Amino acid sequence: MKLFEFLKLSDEEQYDATWEKGARVDLYLKDNIAIELYAINTFYVEIYYERNTTERLYKKTFKQGELLNKYLDRIQLKINYKF
Protein backbone atom coordinates (compact mmCIF):
# COMPACT_ATOMS: atom_id res chain seq x y z
CA MET A 1 0.00 0.00 0.00
CA LYS A 2 1.31 3.44 -0.91
CA LEU A 3 0.83 6.56 1.18
CA PHE A 4 -1.52 8.10 -1.40
CA GLU A 5 -3.76 4.99 -1.28
CA PHE A 6 -3.68 5.03 2.53
CA LEU A 7 -4.73 8.67 2.71
CA LYS A 8 -7.75 8.00 0.46
CA LEU A 9 -9.16 5.62 3.11
CA SER A 10 -11.54 6.77 5.85
CA ASP A 11 -10.09 7.30 9.33
CA GLU A 12 -11.32 3.93 10.59
CA GLU A 13 -10.02 2.17 7.47
CA GLN A 14 -6.63 3.84 8.03
CA TYR A 15 -6.48 2.53 11.61
CA ASP A 16 -7.48 -0.95 10.43
CA ALA A 17 -4.89 -0.89 7.62
CA THR A 18 -2.22 0.21 10.08
CA TRP A 19 -2.93 -2.67 12.45
CA GLU A 20 -3.40 -5.27 9.68
CA LYS A 21 -0.65 -4.30 7.20
CA GLY A 22 1.77 -2.34 9.36
CA ALA A 23 4.72 -3.60 11.36
CA ARG A 24 4.88 -2.17 14.88
CA VAL A 25 8.30 -0.56 15.22
CA ASP A 26 8.33 1.18 18.59
CA LEU A 27 6.42 2.63 21.51
CA TYR A 28 7.32 6.16 22.60
CA LEU A 29 6.07 7.57 25.92
CA LYS A 30 5.82 11.31 26.46
CA ASP A 31 4.01 12.86 29.41
CA ASN A 32 0.48 11.35 29.40
CA ILE A 33 0.69 10.22 25.77
CA ALA A 34 1.72 6.83 24.36
CA ILE A 35 2.73 6.85 20.70
CA GLU A 36 2.93 3.63 18.68
CA LEU A 37 5.01 3.77 15.52
CA TYR A 38 4.09 1.48 12.61
CA ALA A 39 5.85 1.03 9.27
CA ILE A 40 3.79 0.33 6.16
CA ASN A 41 5.93 -0.11 3.04
CA THR A 42 7.64 3.28 2.55
CA PHE A 43 5.82 5.38 5.15
CA TYR A 44 5.14 5.50 8.88
CA VAL A 45 2.03 5.93 11.02
CA GLU A 46 2.05 7.18 14.58
CA ILE A 47 -1.02 6.40 16.67
CA TYR A 48 -1.43 8.54 19.77
CA TYR A 49 -3.15 7.20 22.89
CA GLU A 50 -4.00 8.62 26.31
CA ARG A 51 -1.71 6.63 28.61
CA ASN A 52 -4.10 6.36 31.55
CA THR A 53 -7.18 5.29 29.61
CA THR A 54 -5.62 3.91 26.38
CA GLU A 55 -8.17 6.04 24.51
CA ARG A 56 -7.10 6.51 20.90
CA LEU A 57 -6.57 10.23 20.30
CA TYR A 58 -5.32 10.70 16.72
CA LYS A 59 -2.73 9.57 14.16
CA LYS A 60 -0.04 11.11 11.99
CA THR A 61 1.46 9.78 8.76
CA PHE A 62 4.87 10.65 7.34
CA LYS A 63 7.75 9.34 5.28
CA GLN A 64 10.72 11.00 6.99
CA GLY A 65 11.78 14.04 8.91
CA GLU A 66 11.28 15.44 12.38
CA LEU A 67 8.59 12.97 13.47
CA LEU A 68 10.94 10.07 12.79
CA ASN A 69 13.92 11.68 14.54
CA LYS A 70 12.70 10.91 18.07
CA TYR A 71 12.98 7.19 17.31
CA LEU A 72 16.41 7.16 15.67
CA ASP A 73 18.46 7.32 18.87
CA ARG A 74 16.48 4.35 20.20
CA ILE A 75 17.30 2.11 17.26
CA GLN A 76 20.48 0.09 17.58
CA LEU A 77 21.90 -1.38 14.43
CA LYS A 78 23.80 -4.60 14.91
CA ILE A 79 25.99 -5.53 11.99
CA ASN A 80 27.65 -8.91 11.97
CA TYR A 81 30.58 -9.19 9.63
CA LYS A 82 31.36 -12.67 8.41
CA PHE A 83 34.55 -13.28 6.51
C-alpha positions in Angstrom: 0.0 0.0 0.0 1.3 3.4 -0.9 0.8 6.6 1.2 -1.5 8.1 -1.4 -3.8 5.0 -1.3 -3.7 5.0 2.5 -4.7 8.7 2.7 -7.7 8.0 0.5 -9.2 5.6 3.1 -11.5 6.8 5.8 -10.1 7.3 9.3 -11.3 3.9 10.6 -10.0 2.2 7.5 -6.6 3.8 8.0 -6.5 2.5 11.6 -7.5 -1.0 10.4 -4.9 -0.9 7.6 -2.2 0.2 10.1 -2.9 -2.7 12.5 -3.4 -5.3 9.7 -0.7 -4.3 7.2 1.8 -2.3 9.4 4.7 -3.6 11.4 4.9 -2.2 14.9 8.3 -0.6 15.2 8.3 1.2 18.6 6.4 2.6 21.5 7.3 6.2 22.6 6.1 7.6 25.9 5.8 11.3 26.5 4.0 12.9 29.4 0.5 11.4 29.4 0.7 10.2 25.8 1.7 6.8 24.4 2.7 6.9 20.7 2.9 3.6 18.7 5.0 3.8 15.5 4.1 1.5 12.6 5.9 1.0 9.3 3.8 0.3 6.2 5.9 -0.1 3.0 7.6 3.3 2.5 5.8 5.4 5.2 5.1 5.5 8.9 2.0 5.9 11.0 2.1 7.2 14.6 -1.0 6.4 16.7 -1.4 8.5 19.8 -3.2 7.2 22.9 -4.0 8.6 26.3 -1.7 6.6 28.6 -4.1 6.4 31.6 -7.2 5.3 29.6 -5.6 3.9 26.4 -8.2 6.0 24.5 -7.1 6.5 20.9 -6.6 10.2 20.3 -5.3 10.7 16.7 -2.7 9.6 14.2 0.0 11.1 12.0 1.5 9.8 8.8 4.9 10.7 7.3 7.8 9.3 5.3 10.7 11.0 7.0 11.8 14.0 8.9 11.3 15.4 12.4 8.6 13.0 13.5 10.9 10.1 12.8 13.9 11.7 14.5 12.7 10.9 18.1 13.0 7.2 17.3 16.4 7.2 15.7 18.5 7.3 18.9 16.5 4.4 20.2 17.3 2.1 17.3 20.5 0.1 17.6 21.9 -1.4 14.4 23.8 -4.6 14.9 26.0 -5.5 12.0 27.6 -8.9 12.0 30.6 -9.2 9.6 31.4 -12.7 8.4 34.5 -13.3 6.5 
